[in-house]
Amino acid sequence: MSKHVLGILCSGRGSNMQSILAAVESGEIKAKVGIVLTDKPEARALILARENGIKAVCINRKECTDQQEFEEKLVTELRAAGVTLVVLAGFMRILSPYFVGEYRHQILNIHPSLLPSFGGAHAHRDVLAYGTKVSGCTIHFVDEGMDHGPIILQDTVPVMDDDTEETLAARVLKKEHVLYPRAIQLYVDGKLEILDDRHVRIKQ
Ligand code: GAR
């Protein structure tokens, strides 16, 4: 068993978290999940994690005086759980340079578009408004920029003429559920080499 411990941060539904838990369970990801953290008490991910026997804690952003206090609480929980890789899975908050510095090159994010296009909170809406013919998802290391750090994996889906935000999101989500576990296992396996602030090489 690898020594890696995942800390998963979610804000809502938690379907990516579920796919990661399933991949840990099946042995595709050779690590353990130490903790699930949410910024919202109503996040479904909290219930799902607990149903799977995983410690899940809400750090309610609204009850923190500022972002620094919120992030210090996250770091305290992650450290106490022995987390070696922070996995943002539908975590809808921008992390400050303080947090990024605490876990430099140890934070992954998934975004539901082909970055650097269509970053931000409304990727599918923006894709449909622009009229691109393909979309997809991106797994990247987190740096100080929004949806910005060096890219690990991407996959594509077609955009159909009659797509709505919902139908496009569902098509992309299927790819997300395959891609994120794969990227996490590459990290756990020591196969991701960060060459510079933009480039990640996947060792064979
Ligand atoms: C996913 O599509 C994820 O890529 C996206 O939120 C959704 C969360 O779904 N993340 C972002 O947009 C981050 N900027 P989930 O809670 O079911 O995993």
Residues whose N, C-alpha, C, O or C-beta is under 5 A from the ligand:
A	BS01	GAR	G12 R13 G14 S15 N16 M17 A89 G90 F91 I110 H111 P112 G120
